[in-house]
């Protein structure tokens, strides 16, 4: 089996995580984790991702990084909006 093979549900079959091999042999794709971090998953997508996160430290670590990234983007957007509101208007 190749190291990584895509599936239709946004998960990737992989051999890199021994714990995951014991459970389902899949990891969430970057796209799925990004949408999870931004609360953009449908209910049908949400359940398998959350179940996977319960057993996969690698995906939890990736999600933690994505959460921090999303938070920093939101903070930057908020700061930009406040600066635009504070600028004097002609």
ROPA-232486 format. One line per 3 residues: number of its first residue (from 0); their letters; for each residue x, y, z of C-alpha. Coordinates in Angstrom, 1 decimal. Layout:
residues N
NUM = a = X,Y,Z ~ ...
end
This chain:
residues 90
0 = xxx = 0.0,0.0,0.0 ~ 1.3,3.5,-0.8 ~ 2.2,5.8,2.1
3 = xxx = -0.8,8.0,1.5 ~ -4.0,7.4,-0.5 ~ -7.0,9.8,-0.6
6 = xxx = -10.6,8.9,0.1 ~ -13.9,10.6,-0.7 ~ -14.7,11.5,2.9
9 = xxx = -11.8,13.8,3.4 ~ -9.6,11.3,5.2 ~ -6.3,9.9,4.0
12 = xxx = -5.1,6.4,4.5 ~ -1.7,6.5,6.0 ~ 1.0,4.3,7.5
15 = xxx = 2.7,7.1,9.5 ~ 0.6,6.9,12.8 ~ 0.8,3.5,14.6
18 = xxx = -2.0,4.4,16.9 ~ -4.2,5.3,14.0 ~ -3.4,2.1,12.2
21 = xxx = -4.8,0.2,15.2 ~ -8.1,2.1,15.0 ~ -9.0,3.1,11.4
24 = xxx = -5.8,3.7,9.4 ~ -6.9,7.2,8.4 ~ -6.1,10.8,9.1
27 = xxx = -8.2,13.9,8.5 ~ -7.0,15.9,5.4 ~ -5.7,19.4,5.8
30 = xxx = -8.9,20.7,4.2 ~ -11.1,18.9,6.6 ~ -9.1,20.1,9.6
33 = xxx = -9.2,23.7,8.3 ~ -12.9,23.6,7.9 ~ -13.3,22.0,11.4
36 = xxx = -11.1,24.8,12.9 ~ -13.3,27.4,11.2 ~ -16.6,25.6,12.2
39 = xxx = -17.5,25.0,8.6 ~ -18.2,21.3,8.6 ~ -21.6,19.8,8.1
42 = xxx = -23.1,17.7,10.8 ~ -22.4,14.6,8.7 ~ -18.8,15.5,8.4
45 = xxx = -18.4,16.6,12.0 ~ -19.1,13.3,13.7 ~ -16.3,11.2,12.0
48 = xxx = -13.8,14.0,12.5 ~ -14.5,14.4,16.2 ~ -14.4,10.6,16.7
51 = xxx = -11.0,10.5,14.9 ~ -9.7,13.3,17.0 ~ -10.4,11.3,20.1
54 = xxx = -7.9,8.6,19.1 ~ -5.3,10.4,17.0 ~ -2.7,12.6,18.7
57 = xxx = -1.2,13.5,15.4 ~ -4.4,15.1,14.0 ~ -5.0,16.7,17.4
60 = xxx = -1.6,18.3,17.2 ~ -2.3,19.5,13.6 ~ -5.6,20.9,14.7
63 = xxx = -4.0,22.8,17.6 ~ -1.7,24.4,15.1 ~ -4.6,25.3,12.8
66 = xxx = -6.6,26.7,15.7 ~ -3.8,29.0,16.6 ~ -3.4,30.0,12.9
69 = xxx = -7.2,30.7,12.5 ~ -7.2,32.7,15.8 ~ -4.2,34.8,14.6
72 = xxx = -6.0,35.6,11.3 ~ -9.2,36.5,13.2 ~ -7.2,38.8,15.6
75 = xxx = -5.5,40.5,12.6 ~ -8.9,41.0,10.9 ~ -10.3,42.5,14.1
78 = xxx = -7.3,44.8,14.6 ~ -7.6,46.0,10.9 ~ -11.4,46.6,11.4
81 = xxx = -10.7,48.7,14.6 ~ -8.0,50.7,12.8 ~ -10.4,51.4,9.9
84 = xxx = -13.1,52.5,12.3 ~ -10.7,54.8,14.2 ~ -9.4,56.6,11.1
87 = xxx = -10.9,60.1,10.6 ~ -13.3,60.4,7.7 ~ -13.3,63.4,5.4
end
